[in-house]
Amino acid sequence: MKKTKSLYHGHRLPASVINCAVRWYFRFNLSLRAIEELRLERGVMETYETIRCWCDKFGAAIAGRAKAVRRKPGNTRHLDEVFVKLRGEPYMLWRALDERGAELDVLLQKRWD
């Protein structure tokens, strides 16, 4: 049986370091230079251009794994409404929740209809 190479084969840094930088970029919407500074504080030195290449190469794979792990919404759904004031004007905030309390959708509108 042929052994397949790792997706991270040939990279200088281990997969955990690469995954951490890519997750920070997509999950927290940080800039590449901000991630570069955060990594430098932890003693890992790579340029923002390297992080950009990692995001291009590994971003889709990491997103696919995260989507596969995500729980499916339940069958029972609840609609929650609340009146809020923004800049002194009243609005209605609607939230759709599933049976586990996970937020499915949010709608903010000026009028009730």
C-alpha positions as CSV (number, residue, x, y, z in Angstrom):
1,M,0.0,0.0,0.0
2,K,1.3,3.4,-1.0
3,K,1.6,6.0,1.8
4,T,0.3,9.4,0.8
5,K,2.2,12.6,1.7
6,S,0.9,15.0,4.1
7,L,-0.7,18.2,2.8
8,Y,2.0,20.1,4.8
9,H,4.9,18.1,3.5
10,G,7.9,20.3,2.5
11,H,6.9,23.2,4.8
12,R,9.5,24.4,7.3
13,L,7.0,24.8,10.2
14,P,4.7,22.1,11.6
15,A,1.1,21.8,10.6
16,S,-0.2,23.1,14.0
17,V,1.6,26.5,13.5
18,I,0.3,26.8,9.9
19,N,-3.3,25.9,10.9
20,C,-3.2,28.4,13.8
21,A,-2.2,31.3,11.5
22,V,-4.8,30.3,8.8
23,R,-7.6,29.9,11.4
24,W,-6.8,33.4,12.9
25,Y,-7.0,34.9,9.4
26,F,-10.4,33.4,8.6
27,R,-12.1,33.2,12.0
28,F,-11.1,36.5,13.5
29,N,-10.8,38.5,10.3
30,L,-7.3,39.7,11.2
31,S,-5.0,41.3,8.7
32,L,-2.0,39.4,7.5
33,R,0.4,41.9,9.1
34,A,-1.5,41.6,12.4
35,I,-1.1,37.8,12.3
36,E,2.6,38.3,11.5
37,E,3.1,40.5,14.6
38,L,1.2,38.0,16.8
39,R,3.2,35.1,15.6
40,L,6.5,37.1,16.1
41,E,5.5,37.8,19.7
42,R,5.3,34.0,20.1
43,G,8.7,33.4,18.6
44,V,7.6,32.2,15.2
45,M,9.0,34.3,12.4
46,E,7.3,34.3,9.0
47,T,6.3,37.1,6.7
48,Y,2.8,38.2,5.9
49,E,3.4,37.0,2.4
50,T,4.0,33.5,3.7
51,I,0.8,33.6,5.7
52,R,-1.1,34.7,2.5
53,C,0.2,31.7,0.6
54,W,-0.8,29.4,3.5
55,C,-4.3,30.9,3.4
56,D,-4.6,30.4,-0.3
57,K,-3.3,26.8,-0.1
58,F,-4.9,25.5,3.2
59,G,-7.9,27.8,3.7
60,A,-10.4,25.7,1.7
61,A,-9.3,22.5,3.4
62,I,-9.6,24.0,6.9
63,A,-13.0,25.5,6.1
64,G,-14.3,22.1,4.8
65,R,-13.2,20.4,8.0
66,A,-14.8,23.1,10.2
67,K,-18.1,22.8,8.2
68,A,-18.1,19.0,8.6
69,V,-17.8,19.3,12.4
70,R,-20.5,21.9,12.7
71,R,-23.7,20.6,14.2
72,K,-26.8,20.4,12.1
73,P,-29.7,22.6,13.2
74,G,-32.5,20.9,15.1
75,N,-36.0,20.3,13.8
76,T,-37.8,22.6,16.2
77,R,-37.4,26.3,15.6
78,H,-38.3,29.3,17.7
79,L,-38.8,33.0,16.7
80,D,-37.8,35.6,19.2
81,E,-38.7,39.3,18.9
82,V,-37.6,42.3,20.9
83,F,-37.9,46.1,20.5
84,V,-34.7,48.0,20.6
85,K,-33.8,51.7,20.1
86,L,-30.9,52.6,17.8
87,R,-30.0,56.3,17.6
88,G,-33.3,57.1,19.3
89,E,-35.5,55.3,16.8
90,P,-37.4,52.1,17.6
91,Y,-36.6,48.9,15.7
92,M,-37.7,45.3,15.9
93,L,-35.0,42.6,16.3
94,W,-36.1,39.1,15.2
95,R,-34.0,36.0,16.0
96,A,-34.6,32.5,14.7
97,L,-33.3,29.8,17.1
98,D,-33.2,26.1,16.9
99,E,-34.0,23.7,19.8
100,R,-30.5,23.8,21.1
101,G,-30.4,27.6,21.2
102,A,-28.1,28.0,18.2
103,E,-28.9,31.2,16.3
104,L,-30.1,30.5,12.7
105,D,-30.9,34.0,11.5
106,V,-31.2,37.6,12.6
107,L,-33.4,40.3,11.1
108,L,-33.5,44.0,12.2
109,Q,-36.4,46.0,10.7
110,K,-38.0,49.4,11.1
111,R,-41.6,48.3,10.9
112,W,-43.5,45.2,12.1
113,D,-44.8,44.0,8.7
